[in-house]
């Protein structure tokens, strides 16, 4: 399979949005029509505009579209995007490469070898985060695909000094740290979206890579792309991150997701 353009898009707060991230500030009667993109425990959880859904269908027919997410495979599979299931998807922040919905064993073997050579074990990071002194702000600690750790946190209670110390500890262990909303991620450096996307580009023979994302975990992927987009919200926006290949949306929230798809489609079909 070969295509001129490969389009990689982060999911949460880039392509799909929870009700708390919609950022619709106008009158309710002027709100865009929306569709449910994810159901969890029998209730709608994530949304995209109807226009975004239509744009994504067009984009899928014009380019190789690759969802790229920090979600685990199971969490990703709850997301119902329009059109056929993509040939490739990157989940677990690059820790899992799905090909026709099945984890790629070759990619897993590569990552396992890299982590064994360069990173402290997952158990070391989990032991640190399990310190009873951190219980006031580490509300729940979870393991993703036996690859990395994430915690549900109380950001209002979490001291800045804790985060600074954690970043330092993880850097020395070959790990990285990211805070997204109420989630704190600790991820081995070999597990990243950029390397996984480069593998997809190699396999598909794609000549031009376009990427979109909003979090620090998207930064390397955006920096490596030929053209990148980010919305006016998220970790990268808060950090003021810019790059020569980067375009910003004119709005934030669910309408930013729509704008990103419209801009990418214009580039792909030019």
Long-range contacts (C-beta under 8 A, 24 or more apart in sequence): 1-64, 1-87, 1-204, 1-205, 2-204, 2-205, 2-206, 3-63, 3-64, 3-204, 3-205, 3-206, 4-63, 4-206, 4-207, 4-208, 5-62, 5-63, 5-64, 5-206, 5-207, 5-208, 5-209, 5-210, 5-267, 5-268, 6-63, 6-64, 6-66, 6-197, 6-200, 6-201, 6-204, 6-206, 6-208, 6-209, 6-210, 7-59, 7-63, 7-64, 7-65, 7-66, 7-210, 7-211, 7-212, 7-264, 7-268, 8-66, 8-67, 8-68, 8-90, 8-193, 8-197, 8-200, 8-209, 8-210, 8-211, 8-212, 8-221, 8-225, 9-65, 9-66, 9-67, 9-68, 9-211, 9-212, 9-213, 9-260, 10-68, 10-69, 10-193, 10-212, 10-213, 10-214, 10-215, 10-218, 11-67, 11-68, 11-69, 11-71, 11-76, 11-79, 12-46, 12-69, 12-70, 12-71, 12-180, 13-214, 13-215, 13-231, 13-233, 13-234, 14-212, 14-213, 14-214, 14-218, 14-230, 14-231, 14-234, 14-256, 14-257, 14-260, 15-48, 15-52, 15-56, 15-67, 15-81, 15-212, 15-257, 15-260, 15-261, 16-46, 16-47, 16-48, 16-79, 16-257, 17-46, 17-47, 17-48, 17-253, 17-254, 17-257, 18-45, 18-46, 18-47, 19-47, 21-233, 21-253, 21-254, 22-47, 22-253, 22-254, 23-233, 23-252, 23-253, 23-254, 23-255, 24-253, 24-254, 24-255, 32-254, 32-255, 32-258, 34-254, 36-80, 37-79, 37-80, 37-81, 38-78, 38-79, 38-80, 39-78, 39-80, 40-78, 45-78, 46-79, 47-254, 48-254, 48-257, 48-258, 49-254, 49-255, 49-257, 49-258, 51-258, 52-254, 52-257, 52-258, 52-261, 53-82, 54-82, 55-258, 55-261, 55-262, 55-265, 56-81, 56-82, 56-83, 56-261, 57-82, 57-83, 58-265, 59-261, 59-264, 59-265, 59-268, 60-84, 60-86, 62-265, 62-268, 62-269, 63-210, 63-268, 64-88, 64-200, 64-204, 64-206, 66-90, 66-197, 66-200, 68-94, 68-193, 68-196, 68-197, 68-211, 68-213, 68-218, 68-221, 69-93, 70-180, 70-185, 70-215, 70-217, 72-96, 72-144, 72-145, 73-98, 73-103, 73-145, 87-204, 88-200, 88-203, 88-204, 90-193, 90-196, 90-197, 90-200, 92-144, 92-145, 92-147, 92-148, 92-191, 93-148, 93-185, 93-187, 93-191, 93-192, 93-193, 93-217, 94-191, 94-192, 94-193, 94-194, 94-195, 94-196, 94-197, 95-144, 95-145, 95-147, 95-148, 95-191, 96-145, 96-147, 97-196, 97-199, 97-200, 107-196, 107-199, 111-147, 111-190, 111-191, 114-190, 115-174, 115-188, 115-190, 115-191, 118-174, 118-188, 118-189, 118-190, 119-173, 119-174, 119-175, 119-188, 119-189, 119-190, 120-173, 120-174, 120-175, 122-146, 122-147, 122-148, 122-149, 122-188, 124-173, 125-149, 125-170, 125-173, 125-175, 125-186, 128-166, 128-169, 129-186, 134-162, 137-162, 138-184, 147-187, 147-188, 147-191, 148-185, 148-186, 148-187, 148-188, 148-191, 149-185, 149-186, 150-183, 150-184, 150-185, 150-186, 151-183, 151-184, 152-182, 152-183, 153-179, 153-182, 153-183, 153-184, 154-182, 155-179, 155-182, 158-184, 176-217, 178-215, 178-216, 178-217, 178-235, 179-235, 180-215, 180-216, 180-217, 180-234, 180-235, 185-217, 187-217, 192-217, 192-220, 192-221, 193-217, 193-218, 193-220, 193-221, 194-220, 194-221, 194-223, 194-224, 197-221, 197-224, 198-224, 210-264, 210-267, 210-268, 212-260, 212-264, 222-246, 227-267, 229-260, 229-263, 229-264, 231-256, 231-257, 231-259, 231-260, 232-256
